[in-house]
């Protein structure tokens, strides 16, 4: 299987593997930041967060998912 050890999202270091904690933490942080940005009328851009910019790929994937969900929920 070509994804078995690719260190990507489906490999041992992806968010379906050992970095599930990073993905979940990123998701929670992104959800909070998305809500906050929506409440304060900031642009819908996860790149505004240094946590996102400095995170590993699994953290960033979780952060993006949480950010957009949180932003859309509170933007209405």
N, C-alpha and C positions, 0 to 999 in steps of 0.2 A: 504494500500500500504506500503510495507516494506521500501521503500526509502523515505517516506514522511518526517520523522524527524530524519534521520540518521546522519546528520551533514556531510555527504559525498558529492560527486559531484552532486548527484541528490536531496539532501535534502535542507532544508532552508538555511543552511550555505555553500552550495556548489556553484560552479561557475555558476549554473543555478538559483541560489537563491540570497541571500543578498550579497554574496561575488563576484558578477560579476565584481565589480570595481577592486578587487584584481586580478582577472583573467586577466582582460584587461591591468592593469598596469604591471603585470608580463609578459604578452605577449609583450608589447612594450619594456620593459627593456630587455627581452630575445632576441628580434629581434636586438636591438642595440648591445648587447654583442656578439651575434653570428656573426654579420657582422664584428665587431672589431676583434674577435678571428680569423676569417677566413683571414682577411687582414694581420694579424701579424703572420700567420702560427702557431697559438697555437693549442693545441689538441681540438677536438670537444667534450667538456665535460662541461655541464652547472654547474657542481659541483665546478668548478674553481671560481665561483662568490659567494661572501659572501651574496649578496642579495638573491640568490637562496637558499643557505643553511639556511638562517635565515627566509625565507618567510613561510607563512602559506600554507596549502595544495592547496588552490585555486590559490594563487600567483605562487607557484611552478609549477602547471600544465600549467598555461599560459606561464610562463617563458620557460619551456621546449619546448612547441610548437613553440614559437617565436624564441628561440635560434636555434633550428634545421633548421627552415625555413630560417632564416637569414644566418646561416653558409653555407647551401647548395647554396643559391643564390650567395654568394660572393666567394665561394671556386672554382668555375668553371674557 
